[in-house]
Amino acid sequence: MEDLDFPICILKMNLQCCEDFPSRIKKLLRKVKGVYAITIDPAKGLIIVFGPAEPPLLIKAIEKIGQSPQLYAYEKDPAQAKARFRALLKRYKVKKPQEEPP
C-alpha cells in the first residue's frame, strides 16, 4: 500500500449472482489498457482497480456482459488516492459483535 503511485477507481455492483462472476469481471478488466491491479470483494460488491485507466472505460468493459456498475470513487492524485482508499477500508471494516454483559 505504501508504494501506491497511481490512481484508484472503485466501482460498486452486485457481484453475487453466480460463483464465477468475480473472475469474469477480472478477466474483462485485465484487457483494459492502464489497469495494473484489480481487487474484488464480492460480499461488499466492490471492484477496486489500480492504474491510470479512466472509469468510463472500465464501466464500458463490464457492460459487455450485461451488467452496469456504479462509479463509487475515483482519485487521480496518488497521495489523495491513498487517503481515500484507507478511509474506504475503515468504513467497510468488519465489526466484531460485542459481547453482552452477564
C-alpha positions in Angstrom: 0.0 0.0 0.0 2.8 2.4 0.7 4.3 2.2 -2.8 1.0 3.1 -4.4 1.8 5.7 -7.1 -1.2 5.5 -9.4 -4.9 6.3 -9.4 -7.6 4.2 -7.8 -11.0 3.6 -9.2 -13.7 1.9 -7.1 -16.8 0.5 -8.7 -19.8 -0.9 -6.9 -22.2 -3.5 -8.2 -23.9 -6.8 -7.2 -21.2 -9.5 -7.6 -23.1 -12.4 -6.0 -25.2 -13.5 -9.0 -23.1 -16.5 -9.7 -19.9 -18.2 -8.3 -17.6 -17.3 -11.2 -18.8 -13.8 -11.8 -15.9 -12.0 -10.0 -13.4 -13.9 -12.1 -15.3 -13.0 -15.3 -15.1 -9.3 -14.2 -11.3 -9.6 -13.6 -10.8 -11.2 -17.0 -12.6 -8.3 -18.7 -10.8 -5.6 -16.7 -7.4 -7.1 -17.4 -7.9 -6.3 -21.1 -8.4 -2.6 -20.4 -5.2 -0.5 -21.1 -4.0 1.1 -17.9 -5.2 -1.5 -15.4 -2.3 -2.5 -13.1 -4.2 -4.5 -10.4 -7.7 -5.5 -9.6 -9.2 -6.4 -6.2 -12.7 -7.7 -5.9 -14.8 -8.1 -2.8 -18.0 -9.9 -3.8 -19.5 -9.7 -0.3 -19.3 -5.9 -0.3 -19.9 -5.5 -4.0 -16.7 -3.6 -4.6 -14.3 -3.7 -7.5 -11.1 -1.8 -6.8 -9.0 -1.0 -9.9 -5.4 0.3 -9.6 -3.9 2.2 -12.5 -4.5 5.2 -14.8 -7.4 3.6 -16.8 -10.3 6.0 -17.0 -13.6 5.0 -15.2 -15.8 5.2 -18.3 -13.5 2.6 -20.0 -13.8 0.3 -17.0 -17.6 0.6 -16.9 -17.8 0.0 -20.7 -15.7 -3.1 -20.3 -18.0 -4.6 -17.7 -21.2 -3.6 -19.6 -20.1 -6.1 -22.3 -21.6 -8.9 -20.1 -24.8 -7.0 -19.5 -24.0 -5.5 -16.1 -23.7 -1.8 -15.3 -21.5 -0.9 -12.3 -21.7 2.4 -10.5 -18.7 4.6 -10.0 -18.2 4.7 -6.3 -14.9 6.7 -6.1 -12.1 7.8 -8.3 -9.0 9.6 -7.4 -6.3 10.5 -9.9 -3.8 12.0 -7.4 -1.7 9.2 -5.8 -1.5 10.9 -2.4 -5.2 11.5 -2.2 -5.9 8.0 -3.6 -4.0 6.5 -0.6 -6.1 8.6 1.9 -9.4 7.7 0.2 -8.5 4.1 0.0 -7.7 3.9 3.7 -10.9 5.7 4.6 -12.9 3.3 2.5 -11.2 0.3 4.2 -12.1 1.7 7.6 -15.7 2.3 6.5 -16.0 -1.3 5.3 -14.1 -2.9 8.1 -16.0 -5.8 9.6 -17.2 -5.0 13.0 -16.9 -7.7 15.6 -20.0 -8.4 17.6 -19.8 -7.0 21.1 -20.3 -9.4 24.0 -23.4 -9.0 26.0 -22.8 -8.2 29.7 -23.8 -11.0 32.1 
